[in-house]
Amino acid sequence: MKKQTLGAGLLIVLGVFLLMNQGSSIEAGNIFSNFWAAIFIIPLGVLFHWMYFSLTGAKGVGLLIPGGVLLTVGIICQIATLFDSWDIMWPGFILAPAVGLFEFYWFGPRNKFLLIPINILTVLSLLFFVVFSIGPMLTYVSAVQPFIAIVLLLAGVWMMLGAKKRQEP
């Protein structure tokens, strides 16, 4: 069962890679440059989690801090590498220690004072995600602005005509 899951995951990753690189050659350097985070960083994060949940019998709760940080950083780096979105994804590096600390809080002794840095880092990261995502979203909106304008005009006309029909009787 584990080999089948690993094989399915590798097939999915290879399929995504082939879809994103249509027309370009498949070389070892090309695969490494696109999937370095999935090859090195994400497995380390999974290893720390596996060590906590399987080997230590839930006694080595400190393993979850680097596990959460590495897993989050690996996912952020992989997304940013595949979609060339480093300018939007960098706040994930602020979120990574918050994820590690939250796992430590959740599975550990539940020290309520850990929630202070967790919340500060999470809010700061989400704020930066929103601020740095507004530019690309506005660029997209400006591309579809004529369609949005037509929809708004039609909605306004429909509301005005609908209001007159309701007032006539």
C-alpha positions as CSV (number, residue, x, y, z in Angstrom):
1,M,0.0,0.0,0.0
2,K,2.8,2.4,0.8
3,K,4.6,1.7,-2.4
4,Q,1.4,2.3,-4.4
5,T,0.9,5.7,-2.6
6,L,4.5,6.7,-3.3
7,G,4.2,5.6,-6.9
8,A,0.9,7.5,-7.4
9,G,2.5,10.6,-5.9
10,L,5.4,10.4,-8.2
11,L,3.1,9.9,-11.2
12,I,1.1,13.0,-10.2
13,V,4.3,15.1,-9.9
14,L,5.6,13.9,-13.2
15,G,2.2,14.6,-14.9
16,V,2.2,18.2,-13.5
17,F,5.8,18.6,-14.7
18,L,5.0,17.4,-18.2
19,L,1.9,19.6,-18.4
20,M,3.9,22.7,-17.4
21,N,6.8,22.1,-19.7
22,Q,5.2,21.3,-23.0
23,G,7.6,21.6,-25.8
24,S,10.8,21.7,-23.8
25,S,13.2,18.9,-23.3
26,I,13.2,16.8,-20.2
27,E,16.7,16.7,-18.6
28,A,18.0,15.9,-15.2
29,G,19.0,19.5,-14.6
30,N,15.5,20.7,-15.7
31,I,13.8,18.3,-13.3
32,F,16.2,19.3,-10.4
33,S,15.7,23.0,-11.0
34,N,11.9,22.7,-10.9
35,F,11.5,20.1,-8.1
36,W,14.5,20.8,-5.7
37,A,12.1,21.7,-2.9
38,A,10.1,18.4,-3.4
39,I,13.3,16.4,-3.5
40,F,15.1,17.9,-0.5
41,I,13.1,20.1,1.8
42,I,9.6,18.5,1.9
43,P,11.0,15.0,2.6
44,L,12.9,16.4,5.6
45,G,9.8,17.9,7.0
46,V,7.9,14.7,6.5
47,L,10.8,12.8,8.1
48,F,10.5,15.0,11.3
49,H,6.8,14.3,11.5
50,W,7.3,10.6,10.9
51,M,9.9,10.5,13.7
52,Y,7.5,12.2,16.1
53,F,4.4,10.1,15.3
54,S,6.2,6.8,14.7
55,L,9.5,6.5,16.4
56,T,9.3,8.6,19.6
57,G,5.8,7.5,20.7
58,A,4.7,11.1,20.8
59,K,7.3,12.0,23.4
60,G,9.7,14.0,21.2
61,V,7.2,16.9,20.6
62,G,10.1,19.2,19.8
63,L,10.5,17.4,16.5
64,L,7.4,19.1,15.2
65,I,8.9,22.6,15.2
66,P,11.5,21.9,12.5
67,G,9.1,19.5,10.8
68,G,6.4,22.1,10.5
69,V,8.9,24.8,9.4
70,L,10.6,22.6,6.8
71,L,7.3,21.3,5.4
72,T,5.8,24.8,5.1
73,V,9.0,26.2,3.6
74,G,9.2,23.3,1.1
75,I,5.6,23.8,0.0
76,I,6.1,27.5,-0.4
77,C,9.3,27.1,-2.4
78,Q,7.8,24.4,-4.6
79,I,4.7,26.5,-5.4
80,A,6.9,29.6,-6.0
81,T,9.3,27.6,-8.2
82,L,6.6,26.0,-10.4
83,F,4.6,29.1,-10.9
84,D,7.4,31.7,-10.7
85,S,5.6,33.6,-8.0
86,W,8.4,34.4,-5.5
87,D,7.1,38.0,-5.3
88,I,3.8,36.8,-4.0
89,M,4.8,33.7,-2.0
90,W,7.6,35.1,0.2
91,P,5.3,35.8,3.2
92,G,5.1,32.0,3.5
93,F,8.6,32.2,5.1
94,I,7.1,34.3,7.9
95,L,4.3,31.7,8.3
96,A,6.6,28.7,8.5
97,P,7.8,29.3,12.1
98,A,4.1,29.9,13.1
99,V,3.2,26.5,11.7
100,G,6.0,24.8,13.5
101,L,5.1,26.5,16.8
102,F,1.5,25.7,16.4
103,E,2.2,22.0,15.9
104,F,4.3,22.2,19.1
105,Y,1.5,23.9,20.9
106,W,-1.2,21.5,19.6
107,F,0.6,18.2,20.3
108,G,2.6,19.5,23.2
109,P,1.9,20.8,26.7
110,R,-0.5,23.5,25.4
111,N,1.5,26.5,26.8
112,K,-0.9,29.4,26.1
113,F,2.0,31.9,25.8
114,L,3.0,30.2,22.5
115,L,-0.1,31.6,21.0
116,I,1.3,35.1,21.1
117,P,4.1,34.6,18.6
118,I,2.0,32.2,16.6
119,N,-0.7,34.8,16.1
120,I,1.7,37.6,15.4
121,L,3.5,35.7,12.8
122,T,0.3,34.4,11.2
123,V,-1.3,37.8,11.0
124,L,1.8,39.4,9.7
125,S,2.2,36.7,7.0
126,L,-1.5,36.9,6.0
127,L,-1.3,40.7,5.8
128,F,1.8,40.5,3.5
129,F,0.1,37.9,1.4
130,V,-2.9,40.2,0.9
131,V,-0.9,43.3,0.3
132,F,1.4,41.7,-2.3
133,S,-1.4,39.8,-4.0
134,I,-3.5,42.9,-4.7
135,G,-1.2,44.1,-7.5
136,P,-1.5,40.9,-9.6
137,M,-5.2,40.7,-8.9
138,L,-5.7,44.3,-10.0
139,T,-3.7,43.5,-13.2
140,Y,-6.1,40.7,-13.9
141,V,-9.1,42.9,-13.1
142,S,-7.8,45.6,-15.5
143,A,-7.6,42.9,-18.2
144,V,-11.2,42.0,-17.8
145,Q,-12.4,45.5,-16.9
146,P,-14.5,46.0,-20.1
147,F,-16.5,42.9,-19.3
148,I,-17.0,43.9,-15.7
149,A,-18.1,47.4,-16.9
150,I,-20.7,45.9,-19.2
151,V,-22.0,43.6,-16.5
152,L,-22.3,46.5,-14.1
153,L,-24.1,48.7,-16.7
154,L,-26.5,45.9,-17.5
155,A,-27.2,45.3,-13.8
156,G,-27.9,49.0,-13.2
157,V,-30.2,49.2,-16.2
158,W,-32.0,46.0,-15.1
159,M,-32.4,47.4,-11.6
160,M,-33.8,50.8,-12.9
161,L,-36.2,49.1,-15.2
162,G,-37.3,46.6,-12.6
163,A,-37.9,49.4,-10.1
164,K,-40.1,51.3,-12.5
165,K,-42.2,48.2,-13.2
166,R,-42.7,47.6,-9.5
167,Q,-43.8,51.2,-8.9
168,E,-46.4,51.4,-11.7
169,P,-49.3,49.4,-10.3
